[in-house]
Amino acid sequence: MFEGLGVLHGLDIASITNGRIGPLVSMGGPLMLDTSELNRRLVGEAREVIENAAFDPSSWATVTEVISNVIPDSFAAVFNQDKVSDQFNLAIMTGMEATDFQSFLEYYGAINPWDRVWAQRPQGHILVSESEAPLHSFSETEFFRDFYRHLGGFEAGVGTRLNVGNADDLYVSFHYPISLANRIDDSVAMAMQQLQGHFARAIEINRKFANAIDKSVSAAALINRGEDIGFAVDFNMRLLDTNPAADLALALGNPICASNGVVRLKDENCNKWIIASVRSLLAGRQPLTVKRLYRDETALWQISILPVPEPVSAAKRFVSLRRVVVVLMRNLSISSGAPDNQLLAQSFKLTPAEIRLCLALADGLTLREAAERLAITRETVRDRLKTVFQKTGTNRQSELISLLIRLR
C-alpha cells in the first residue's frame, strides 16, 4: 500500500542499525494489547512526535518508530512525493530491512499496484487494504512476486494520503500481519483518522515556512536586473513576483499580461515556447538556462529562463518548496545609437566588413535580411559571423547582440 514512483533524490532516510531501519522488532510475537489500548497508545504516543515534526522533520523517524513499536511485527512508512519531478522529498521507514527499502525506492515503487487504488480515492481517505485492495488481488504482479512476497508478514495495512502542496502528497501507512487484520484493522483506521488533524497541522506549519522562503527567494532573484522585464513563475506559470519593469509591462498589457494570477506573452507562439521551456526546466529536462530571440510588432526581445536555486534550509523541510524560475525579457531594439565602430575595431580587431555585419545584426536583422542589406550570400554571412564570434569571444547570436548593445 505504501506509495512511491521510484526516483531516489534528496532523501531523508531513517538511521540504519544492524541492517534494519529503526528499532528491531520481535517477529512472530503475540499481540499483547487489546484494541482500545492499541488505539489509545497509537494516538497518544504518535500525536506529540507528529507535532514536533512540524518544526524538526527528522522527527518523522520517531513517528514511524513509535507506530512500529506500538503494533508488534509491523512496519510504518512516511513518504512525501513530488508528482512533477517524480522525486521523494522525504522517505522514512521503520521495521523493514534497509536493502528492501532501497529496492522499493529505486525500482519497485514505480510498479506499485496500489498506485491505481490511491488514484481512485480522495485526499484524506483512510484506506484499509483488506477491505478495499487486499494483497492477494495483486498476486500476479511483478511487485508481489519479486518484492512484497519476500518481505513476509506484512500483508495487511492501513494508510492515508494528504495533500502537501500544488505538486506533492504525504503518504502515511502502517503494515502488519494478516493474522491481525480482523482484530485491529478498525482500531488502526480509527487511530489514523484521529491523527489526521495532527498531520494536517504539521503540513500547514511547514507550508507556511515554505511559502515565506518561496517569496524571499523569488524576490532576491529579481534584484539588480536593470531595465529587463523580470518575473518569477512556478510550473503552472503562476506569477510569484515581479520587478518594476514587469509591473509596468503588465499595466500596459505589452509584451506580457496576466489573468487570474497566470502570466502569458501576447505572442502566442512564444508563449507556448515559454510554457514548455519552464516545465521542462523545472522537471530537469533542460539545461540550467534557456534563451531565445523573438520579434513582435514593436521590438526584438531576448528571453532568458533560469531556475532559482533552493536555499540550503530547504533540505530540512518535508513540505517541498515550490520550484521557481525567473523569466527575463530584454528589449534589444532600445538603442542610443549604433555600436561604436572604432571601439569594435580597436577592441576586437574586426574588419570593416565584419563591423557592417555587426551593425546589421544590432539593428535587429536576421541573417537572411543582413545578407540582403550587405548584398552578400547567406553562406558568406555565416562564415563572417563565425569569425566575429571568435574575435569577440561570443558563442551565440544573442550574446553578440547583447555585447553590441553595451557598446552603444
C-alpha positions in Angstrom: 0.0 0.0 0.0 2.9 2.3 0.6 3.3 4.8 -2.2 6.2 5.7 -4.5 7.3 6.4 -8.1 10.9 5.4 -7.7 13.3 8.3 -8.3 15.7 8.4 -5.4 16.5 12.1 -4.7 17.5 14.1 -1.7 16.0 11.6 0.7 15.9 12.0 4.5 16.1 8.3 5.4 15.9 7.0 9.0 19.1 5.7 10.5 20.1 2.1 9.8 21.1 -0.3 12.7 22.2 -3.8 12.2 20.9 -3.9 8.7 17.4 -2.7 9.6 15.9 0.7 9.6 15.0 1.9 13.1 14.4 -0.3 16.1 14.5 -4.1 15.7 11.1 -5.7 16.5 10.3 -9.2 17.6 8.9 -11.1 14.7 6.0 -13.5 15.3 5.3 -12.4 18.8 1.7 -12.3 20.1 -0.3 -9.0 20.3 -0.3 -8.1 23.9 -2.7 -5.1 23.7 -6.4 -5.1 23.4 -7.8 -2.9 20.6 -8.8 0.0 22.8 -5.4 0.1 24.4 -3.8 -0.1 20.9 -5.8 2.9 19.7 -5.0 4.9 22.9 -1.3 4.2 22.6 -1.1 4.9 18.8 -2.9 8.3 19.2 -1.3 9.3 22.5 2.3 8.4 21.6 2.2 9.5 17.9 0.5 12.8 18.1 3.2 14.6 20.1 6.0 13.5 17.8 3.9 14.4 14.8 3.6 18.0 16.2 7.3 18.0 16.7 7.9 17.0 13.1 6.3 20.3 12.0 9.4 22.1 13.3 12.0 19.3 13.0 11.5 17.0 10.0 13.9 14.5 11.5 11.2 13.7 14.0 9.3 11.8 11.3 11.7 8.9 12.0 10.4 9.0 15.6 6.8 8.9 14.3 7.5 5.7 12.4 9.4 4.2 15.3 6.5 4.9 17.7 4.0 3.3 15.4 6.1 0.3 14.7 6.7 -0.2 18.4 3.0 0.0 19.3 2.0 -2.5 16.6 4.2 -5.6 17.0 5.6 -7.3 13.9 4.8 -4.2 11.8 6.5 -1.5 9.7 5.5 2.1 9.3 6.2 4.4 6.4 6.1 8.2 5.7 6.7 9.5 2.2 6.4 12.9 0.7 6.4 12.6 -3.1 6.7 15.4 -5.7 4.4 14.4 -8.6 6.0 16.9 -11.0 9.5 15.5 -10.8 8.6 12.0 -9.5 11.0 12.6 -6.6 10.8 11.9 -2.9 11.3 14.9 -0.6 11.1 12.6 2.4 11.2 8.8 2.7 11.3 7.2 6.1 10.5 3.6 7.0 10.8 1.7 10.3 10.7 -2.1 10.6 11.7 -3.1 7.0 15.1 -4.4 6.0 17.2 -1.5 4.7 18.0 -3.4 1.4 14.3 -4.0 0.8 13.5 -0.3 1.4 16.2 0.7 -1.0 14.9 -1.7 -3.7 11.4 -0.2 -3.2 12.7 3.4 -3.7 14.9 2.6 -6.7 12.5 0.3 -8.6 9.5 -1.4 -7.1 7.8 1.8 -6.1 7.4 2.6 -9.8 5.3 -0.5 -10.3 3.4 -0.4 -7.1 -0.1 -1.7 -8.0 -1.6 0.3 -5.1 -0.9 3.4 -7.1 -4.1 2.8 -9.0 -6.1 2.4 -5.8 -4.8 5.6 -4.3 -5.6 7.5 -7.6 -9.3 6.5 -7.2 -9.5 7.7 -3.6 -9.9 11.3 -2.4 -7.4 13.1 -0.3 -7.7 12.2 3.4 -9.3 8.8 2.7 -8.4 6.1 5.2 -7.5 3.0 3.1 -7.8 -0.4 4.8 -6.1 -2.8 2.5 -8.0 -6.0 3.4 -11.4 -4.2 2.9 -10.6 -2.3 -0.3 -7.5 -3.7 -2.0 -6.2 -6.9 -0.5 -2.7 -8.0 -1.3 -3.8 -11.3 -2.8 -5.6 -9.4 -5.6 -2.1 -8.4 -6.8 -0.6 -11.9 -6.6 0.2 -12.0 -10.3 2.1 -8.7 -10.4 5.8 -8.3 -10.5 5.6 -6.2 -7.4 4.2 -9.1 -5.4 6.1 -11.9 -6.9 9.6 -10.3 -6.8 9.3 -7.9 -3.9 6.4 -8.0 -1.5 6.1 -11.7 -1.1 9.7 -11.9 0.1 9.1 -9.4 2.9 6.9 -11.8 4.8 4.3 -11.0 7.5 3.1 -7.5 6.3 0.1 -8.5 4.2 -2.4 -6.1 5.8 -2.3 -2.4 6.5 -3.9 1.0 6.8 -2.9 4.2 5.1 -3.9 7.7 4.2 -2.8 10.4 1.7 -2.8 14.1 2.5 -2.1 17.0 0.1 1.0 18.9 0.9 1.2 21.4 -1.9 0.4 22.0 -5.6 2.6 19.1 -6.7 3.2 16.8 -3.7 1.4 14.5 -1.3 2.2 13.0 2.1 1.6 9.2 2.4 1.4 7.6 5.9 0.9 3.8 6.2 1.1 1.1 8.8 1.7 -2.6 7.7 1.2 -5.7 9.8 0.5 -9.5 9.6 -2.8 -10.5 8.0 -3.5 -12.6 11.1 -4.0 -9.3 13.0 -6.3 -7.7 10.4 -9.6 -8.8 11.7 -8.7 -7.8 15.2 -7.0 -4.4 14.8 -8.0 -3.0 11.3 -10.8 -0.9 12.8 -8.7 0.4 15.7 -5.8 1.3 13.5 -8.1 3.0 11.0 -9.7 5.0 13.8 -6.3 6.0 15.2 -5.3 7.1 11.7 -8.4 9.2 11.4 -7.7 10.8 14.9 -4.1 11.6 13.9 -5.1 13.2 10.6 -5.6 16.6 12.3 -2.1 16.5 13.7 -0.7 15.5 10.3 -2.6 18.4 8.8 -1.3 20.9 11.3 2.3 19.7 10.7 1.8 20.1 7.0 0.3 23.6 7.4 3.1 24.9 9.6 5.7 23.6 7.0 3.7 25.1 4.2 3.9 28.5 5.8 7.6 28.1 6.2 7.9 27.1 2.5 5.7 30.0 1.3 7.8 32.5 3.2 11.0 31.1 1.7 9.4 31.0 -1.7 8.6 34.7 -1.6 12.1 35.8 -0.3 13.9 33.6 -2.8 11.9 34.8 -5.9 12.3 38.4 -4.7 16.0 38.1 -4.3 16.3 36.5 -7.8 14.9 39.7 -9.4 17.2 42.2 -7.7 19.6 44.2 -9.9 18.0 43.1 -13.2 18.4 46.6 -14.7 15.8 47.6 -17.3 15.0 43.9 -18.1 11.4 42.8 -17.6 11.7 40.2 -14.8 9.2 37.9 -13.2 9.2 34.7 -11.2 6.8 31.9 -12.1 6.1 28.3 -11.0 5.3 25.2 -13.0 1.8 26.4 -13.9 3.1 29.9 -14.9 1.6 31.4 -11.8 3.1 34.8 -11.1 5.0 34.8 -7.8 7.0 38.1 -8.0 7.8 40.9 -10.4 10.3 43.7 -10.8 9.3 47.3 -11.6 9.8 46.8 -15.4 7.5 43.8 -15.3 4.9 45.8 -13.3 4.9 48.5 -16.0 4.7 45.9 -18.8 1.7 44.2 -17.0 0.0 47.6 -16.6 0.4 48.3 -20.3 -0.5 44.7 -21.3 2.5 44.5 -23.5 4.6 42.3 -24.1 3.1 40.4 -21.1 -0.3 40.2 -19.5 -1.8 38.3 -16.6 -5.2 36.8 -15.8 -6.2 35.1 -12.6 -2.6 35.2 -11.5 -1.2 33.4 -14.6 1.2 35.3 -16.8 1.4 35.0 -20.5 3.1 36.6 -23.5 0.9 38.3 -26.1 2.8 36.5 -28.8 1.0 33.1 -28.8 3.9 31.0 -30.4 6.4 32.4 -28.0 4.1 31.9 -25.1 3.8 28.2 -25.9 7.6 28.0 -26.1 7.9 29.7 -22.7 5.4 27.3 -21.0 7.1 24.3 -22.5 10.6 25.6 -21.5 9.5 26.4 -17.9 8.0 23.0 -17.4 11.0 21.1 -19.0 13.4 23.1 -16.9 11.6 22.5 -13.7 11.3 18.8 -14.5 15.1 18.7 -15.0 14.9 18.1 -18.8 16.6 21.3 -19.9 20.0 23.0 -19.4 20.3 25.4 -16.5 19.4 28.4 -18.7 17.2 28.6 -21.8 17.3 31.6 -24.2 15.5 32.7 -27.3 15.2 35.7 -29.5 11.8 36.7 -30.8 10.3 39.7 -32.5 6.9 41.2 -32.0 5.3 44.2 -33.8 7.3 46.7 -31.7 10.6 45.2 -30.7 13.2 42.5 -30.8 13.3 40.6 -27.5 15.8 38.3 -25.8 14.1 35.9 -23.4 16.1 34.1 -20.7 14.6 31.5 -18.4 16.7 30.4 -15.4 15.9 28.3 -12.3 16.0 29.8 -8.9 18.2 27.6 -6.6 16.7 26.3 -3.4 18.2 27.7 -0.3 20.2 25.3 1.9 17.5 25.4 4.6 15.0 23.9 2.1 16.5 20.5 2.6 15.2 20.5 6.2 11.5 20.9 5.1 9.4 17.9 4.4 7.0 20.2 2.5 8.8 20.9 -0.7 9.4 24.5 -1.8 7.6 25.5 -4.9 10.1 25.1 -7.8 10.6 28.6 -9.3 12.1 30.0 -12.4 12.8 33.6 -13.3 11.9 34.9 -16.8 13.9 37.9 -18.1 12.9 39.8 -21.2 15.4 42.3 -22.7 14.4 44.7 -25.4 17.2 44.6 -27.9 15.6 47.3 -30.0 16.1 50.0 -27.5 19.0 52.0 -28.8 21.0 55.1 -28.0 22.7 54.9 -31.4 24.8 52.4 -33.4 27.6 50.5 -31.7 30.9 52.4 -31.7 32.7 51.3 -34.9 36.1 52.5 -33.7 35.7 50.6 -30.4 34.7 47.4 -32.3 37.8 47.7 -34.5 40.2 48.5 -31.7 38.9 46.1 -29.1 38.2 43.1 -31.3 40.2 43.7 -34.4 37.1 43.5 -36.6 37.4 44.3 -40.2 35.1 46.9 -41.9 33.1 44.1 -43.4 32.7 42.4 -40.1 31.6 45.7 -38.4 29.0 46.2 -41.1 27.5 42.7 -40.3 27.5 43.6 -36.6 25.6 46.9 -37.3 23.0 45.0 -39.3 22.5 42.4 -36.5 22.4 45.2 -33.9 19.5 46.7 -35.9 17.6 43.5 -35.3 18.0 42.0 -38.8 18.0 38.2 -39.3 21.0 36.6 -41.1 18.9 36.5 -44.3 18.0 40.2 -44.0 21.6 41.1 -43.2 22.8 39.2 -46.3 20.3 41.2 -48.4 21.3 44.6 -46.9 25.0 43.8 -47.4 24.5 42.3 -50.9 26.3 39.1 -50.0 25.3 35.4 -49.8 24.0 33.8 -46.7 26.9 31.4 -46.7 29.3 34.5 -46.6 27.2 35.9 -43.7 27.5 32.7 -41.7 31.3 32.4 -42.3 31.7 36.1 -41.3 29.6 35.6 -38.2 31.8 32.7 -37.1 34.8 34.9 -37.4 33.1 37.6 -35.4 32.2 35.1 -32.7 35.8 34.0 -32.4 37.1 37.6 -32.2 34.5 38.8 -29.7 34.5 35.7 -27.5 30.8 35.1 -28.0 29.2 31.8 -28.9 25.7 32.8 -29.9 24.0 35.5 -31.9 22.1 36.6 -28.8 25.3 37.0 -26.9 26.8 39.1 -29.7 23.8 41.3 -29.9 23.9 41.9 -26.1 27.6 42.9 -26.4 26.9 45.3 -29.3 24.1 46.9 -27.2 26.5 47.5 -24.3 29.0 49.2 -26.8 26.4 51.8 -27.9 
